[in-house]
């Protein structure tokens, strides 16, 4: 069975290539591509061991020492490290809600688990590093917005993770209660078993989980992809480019081999004046289909407008 393809957003002949509004009246029922032009781009030191010797504390031995050692269960530290690895995997596979939830669990356990100073230092280093990976993830920023973290300020990070999940849950409940996006039905997959569950995963940002739910169900996959592609087109036309990017990402999550979806994502990034991300998106479109002529034209346009690196000074020229 041939898989339907989302049509790329096209511009009228003669024209150059260059928040959220659920009440927009224009209907996209039955349309898969955007024929509108591009908008102009806007330019502890806990666990320290005591020492023997003059002036130092006495090294504890016997039952007293056994009581201290009994308070530290290094298996709990191993479990925290396993959960950190799960956080990294969720981030890598774009299961973002699961990533946030698991990271919150890590921070909770960090607060309540006694550990050696060496284990604490290593965990703090790993968590700080993961926070930076989270903040720099383009997909995470598209779904949850930009975030910043302070090293070792894990109480603040835990509060933020909790609030992030509360806000996302409220947003998802509102979207799911509508039953559709801006009054649009979901097409061939509408009403199919698994549709609501897959949409819930997509809205939360658990993209890999949604893809696993869809599996080989072509009608469900195409219904979801067409639903989010249509809303992405509608959002781009309405000037909500951040939402357009997010909706195209959801469509791509379930139908990643559709070059037209990557093309549409590239156009949305162009509207945001983010040419570097636009170039990545159009490269993915051409990787799917090297014969995609519209994609090749858009890539040439992006390359022509990307800032060029400064040329090195010629031999003998004074260096700045």
C-alpha positions as CSV (number, residue, x, y, z in Angstrom):
1,X,0.0,0.0,0.0
2,X,1.5,3.3,-1.0
3,X,2.1,5.8,1.8
4,X,0.5,9.2,1.2
5,X,3.0,12.1,1.3
6,X,2.4,15.5,2.8
7,X,2.7,18.1,0.1
8,X,5.3,20.8,0.7
9,X,4.4,24.4,1.3
10,X,4.6,26.0,-2.1
11,X,5.0,29.7,-3.0
12,X,3.2,31.4,-5.9
13,X,5.1,31.9,-9.1
14,X,7.2,35.1,-9.1
15,X,7.6,35.3,-5.3
16,X,10.8,34.9,-3.5
17,X,11.6,32.0,-1.1
18,X,12.4,33.2,1.9
19,X,1.4,32.3,19.7
20,X,-0.9,29.8,19.2
21,X,-4.4,30.7,17.9
22,X,-6.9,27.8,18.2
23,X,-9.7,30.0,17.0
24,X,-8.5,30.8,13.5
25,X,-11.5,30.5,11.2
26,X,-9.7,29.2,8.1
27,X,-10.4,25.5,7.5
28,X,-7.7,23.3,6.3
29,X,-9.9,20.2,5.9
30,X,-8.7,18.2,2.9
31,X,-5.5,20.3,2.4
32,X,-2.0,19.0,2.9
33,X,0.2,21.7,1.6
34,X,0.7,25.4,2.2
35,X,0.5,27.5,-0.9
36,X,1.2,30.8,0.8
37,X,4.4,32.8,0.4
38,X,7.1,33.0,3.1
39,X,6.8,35.9,5.5
40,X,9.8,38.3,5.5
41,X,12.4,37.1,7.9
42,X,13.1,39.4,10.9
43,X,16.4,40.4,10.6
44,X,28.7,18.9,50.6
45,X,31.2,17.8,52.1
46,X,29.1,15.1,53.9
47,X,30.8,11.8,54.5
48,X,34.3,13.4,55.2
49,X,36.5,10.9,56.9
50,X,38.2,11.8,60.2
51,X,41.9,11.4,60.6
52,X,44.0,10.1,63.5
53,X,46.7,12.3,64.9
54,X,47.2,15.2,67.2
55,X,44.4,17.7,67.2
56,X,42.3,15.4,64.9
57,X,39.2,13.5,65.5
58,X,39.5,9.9,66.7
59,X,38.8,7.2,64.0
60,X,35.6,5.4,64.9
61,X,35.8,1.7,65.3
62,X,33.7,-1.2,66.5
63,X,29.9,-1.0,66.7
64,X,30.0,2.8,66.2
65,X,31.8,2.4,62.9
66,X,29.3,-0.3,61.8
67,X,26.4,2.0,62.5
68,X,27.8,4.7,60.3
69,X,28.5,2.2,57.4
70,X,25.0,0.9,57.7
71,X,23.6,4.3,56.8
72,X,25.2,4.3,53.3
73,X,23.8,1.9,50.8
74,X,26.0,2.1,47.6
75,X,23.4,0.1,45.7
76,X,21.1,3.2,46.0
77,X,23.9,5.2,44.3
78,X,24.1,2.6,41.5
79,X,20.3,2.9,41.1
80,X,20.6,6.7,40.7
81,X,23.2,6.2,38.0
82,X,20.9,3.8,36.2
83,X,18.2,6.4,36.2
84,X,20.5,9.0,34.9
85,X,21.4,6.7,32.0
86,X,17.6,6.4,31.4
87,X,17.3,10.2,31.3
88,X,20.0,10.4,28.7
89,X,18.3,7.8,26.6
90,X,15.0,9.5,26.8
91,X,16.6,12.8,25.7
92,X,18.4,11.1,22.9
93,X,15.3,9.4,21.6
94,X,13.1,12.5,22.1
95,X,10.9,11.0,24.8
96,X,11.0,14.4,26.5
97,X,8.1,14.1,29.1
98,X,9.6,10.8,30.3
99,X,13.0,12.5,30.4
100,X,11.7,15.3,32.7
101,X,9.7,12.8,34.9
102,X,12.7,10.5,35.4
103,X,15.1,13.5,36.0
104,X,12.8,14.7,38.7
105,X,13.0,11.2,40.3
106,X,16.8,11.4,40.2
107,X,16.8,14.7,42.0
108,X,14.4,13.4,44.6
109,X,16.6,10.4,45.4
110,X,19.7,12.6,45.4
111,X,18.2,14.6,48.3
112,X,17.3,11.6,50.4
113,X,20.2,9.2,49.8
114,X,23.2,9.2,52.1
115,X,26.4,8.6,50.1
116,X,30.2,8.9,50.3
117,X,31.7,12.2,49.4
118,X,33.4,10.7,46.3
119,X,30.0,9.3,45.1
120,X,28.3,12.7,45.7
121,X,31.0,14.6,43.8
122,X,30.7,12.2,40.8
123,X,26.9,12.4,40.7
124,X,26.9,16.2,41.0
125,X,29.3,16.4,38.0
126,X,27.1,14.0,36.0
127,X,23.9,15.9,36.8
128,X,25.4,19.3,36.0
129,X,26.5,17.9,32.7
130,X,23.1,16.5,31.9
131,X,21.5,19.8,32.8
132,X,23.5,21.5,30.1
133,X,22.6,18.8,27.6
134,X,19.0,19.4,28.4
135,X,19.3,23.1,28.1
136,X,21.0,22.8,24.7
137,X,18.7,20.3,23.2
138,X,16.9,21.9,20.2
139,X,13.9,19.5,20.4
140,X,13.5,20.1,24.1
141,X,13.5,23.9,23.6
142,X,10.9,23.5,20.8
143,X,8.6,21.5,23.1
144,X,9.2,23.0,26.5
145,X,10.8,26.3,25.8
146,X,14.3,27.7,26.6
147,X,15.7,26.7,30.0
148,X,18.8,27.5,32.0
149,X,20.3,25.7,35.0
150,X,22.8,26.6,37.8
151,X,25.4,24.1,38.7
152,X,24.7,22.2,42.0
153,X,21.4,24.1,42.6
154,X,19.4,20.9,42.5
155,X,16.6,22.1,44.8
156,X,15.7,24.8,42.3
157,X,16.0,22.4,39.4
158,X,13.7,19.9,41.1
159,X,11.1,22.6,41.7
160,X,11.4,23.6,38.1
161,X,11.0,20.0,36.8
162,X,7.8,19.6,39.0
163,X,6.3,22.9,37.7
164,X,7.2,22.0,34.1
165,X,5.3,18.7,34.3
166,X,2.3,20.4,35.9
167,X,2.1,23.0,33.2
168,X,2.6,20.4,30.4
169,X,-0.1,18.2,31.9
170,X,-2.5,21.1,32.1
171,X,-1.7,22.0,28.5
172,X,-2.2,18.5,27.3
173,X,-5.5,18.0,29.1
174,X,-6.8,21.2,27.4
175,X,-5.7,20.0,24.0
176,X,-7.1,16.5,24.4
177,X,-10.4,17.8,25.7
178,X,-10.8,19.7,22.4
179,X,-10.7,16.3,20.6
180,X,-9.1,18.0,17.5
181,X,-6.8,20.8,16.5
182,X,-8.6,24.0,15.7
183,X,-11.7,22.1,14.7
184,X,-9.9,19.8,12.3
185,X,-10.5,16.1,12.2
186,X,-7.5,13.8,12.1
187,X,-8.2,12.2,8.7
188,X,-7.9,8.5,7.9
189,X,-6.9,7.6,11.5
190,X,-9.7,9.4,13.2
191,X,-11.5,7.3,15.8
192,X,-9.0,4.4,15.4
193,X,-7.9,2.5,18.5
194,X,-4.7,4.1,19.7
195,X,-5.3,7.5,18.3
196,X,-5.8,9.3,21.6
197,X,-2.9,7.4,23.3
198,X,-0.5,8.4,20.4
199,X,-1.7,12.0,20.5
200,X,-1.2,12.1,24.2
201,X,2.4,10.9,23.8
202,X,3.0,13.4,21.0
203,X,1.6,16.4,23.0
204,X,3.7,15.5,26.0
205,X,6.8,15.3,23.8
206,X,7.3,11.6,24.1
207,X,8.0,11.2,20.3
208,X,9.7,7.8,20.3
209,X,6.9,6.4,22.5
210,X,4.3,7.7,20.0
211,X,6.2,6.2,17.1
212,X,6.3,2.8,18.9
213,X,2.5,3.0,19.5
214,X,1.8,3.7,15.8
215,X,4.0,0.8,14.7
216,X,3.0,-0.5,11.3
217,X,-0.5,1.0,11.4
218,X,-0.4,3.1,8.2
219,X,-3.8,4.7,8.6
220,X,-3.0,5.8,12.2
221,X,0.4,7.1,11.2
222,X,-0.9,9.0,8.2
223,X,-3.8,10.4,10.2
224,X,-1.5,11.8,12.9
225,X,1.1,13.1,10.4
226,X,-1.5,14.9,8.3
227,X,-3.3,16.3,11.3
228,X,-0.1,17.9,12.7
229,X,1.2,18.9,9.2
230,X,-2.1,20.8,8.5
231,X,-1.9,22.6,11.9
232,X,1.7,23.5,11.2
233,X,0.8,25.1,7.9
234,X,-2.1,26.9,9.5
235,X,0.2,28.2,12.3
236,X,2.9,29.3,9.8
237,X,0.4,31.2,7.8
238,X,-0.9,32.9,11.0
239,X,2.6,34.0,12.0
240,X,3.0,31.6,14.9
241,X,6.3,30.1,13.8
242,X,7.2,28.5,17.1
243,X,4.0,26.5,17.0
244,X,4.5,25.6,13.4
245,X,7.9,24.2,14.2
246,X,6.5,22.1,17.1
247,X,3.6,20.7,15.0
248,X,5.9,19.7,12.1
249,X,8.2,18.0,14.6
250,X,5.2,15.9,15.9
251,X,4.3,15.0,12.3
252,X,7.9,14.0,11.6
253,X,8.0,11.9,14.8
254,X,5.5,9.5,13.3
255,X,6.4,9.8,9.6
256,X,10.1,10.6,9.5
257,X,10.5,9.4,5.9
258,X,8.4,12.1,4.4
259,X,10.6,14.7,2.7
260,X,7.8,17.2,2.5
261,X,7.5,17.4,6.2
262,X,11.2,18.2,6.6
263,X,10.8,20.8,3.9
264,X,7.9,22.4,5.7
265,X,10.0,22.4,8.9
266,X,12.8,24.1,7.1
267,X,10.4,26.9,5.9
268,X,9.2,27.4,9.5
269,X,12.7,27.8,10.7
270,X,13.4,30.3,7.9
271,X,10.4,32.3,9.2
272,X,12.1,32.3,12.6
273,X,15.3,33.6,10.9
274,X,17.1,30.4,12.1
275,X,18.9,29.5,8.9
276,X,21.2,27.0,10.6
277,X,18.3,24.8,11.7
278,X,16.5,25.4,8.4
279,X,19.6,24.0,6.6
280,X,19.6,20.9,8.9
281,X,15.9,20.3,8.1
282,X,16.3,20.6,4.3
283,X,19.4,18.4,4.4
284,X,17.2,15.7,6.1
285,X,14.6,16.2,3.4
286,X,17.1,15.6,0.6
287,X,18.6,12.6,2.5
288,X,15.1,11.0,2.3
289,X,14.7,11.9,-1.4
290,X,17.8,13.2,-3.2
291,X,15.6,13.9,-6.3
292,X,13.4,16.4,-4.4
293,X,13.7,19.4,-6.7
294,X,11.8,21.8,-4.5
295,X,14.0,20.9,-1.6
296,X,17.1,21.5,-3.7
297,X,15.9,24.9,-4.6
298,X,15.2,25.8,-1.0
299,X,18.7,24.5,0.0
300,X,20.3,26.8,-2.6
301,X,18.3,29.7,-1.2
302,X,19.3,28.9,2.4
303,X,23.0,28.6,1.4
304,X,22.9,31.9,-0.4
305,X,21.6,33.7,2.8
306,X,23.8,31.9,5.4
307,X,26.5,34.1,6.9
308,X,29.9,33.1,5.4
309,X,32.9,32.5,7.7
310,X,35.5,35.2,7.5
311,X,38.4,34.4,5.1
312,X,41.8,34.0,6.7
313,X,44.2,36.9,6.0
314,X,46.4,36.4,3.0
315,X,50.1,35.7,3.5
316,X,51.9,38.9,4.4
317,X,48.7,40.8,5.4
318,X,48.6,42.1,8.9
319,X,46.5,40.1,11.3
320,X,43.8,42.0,13.2
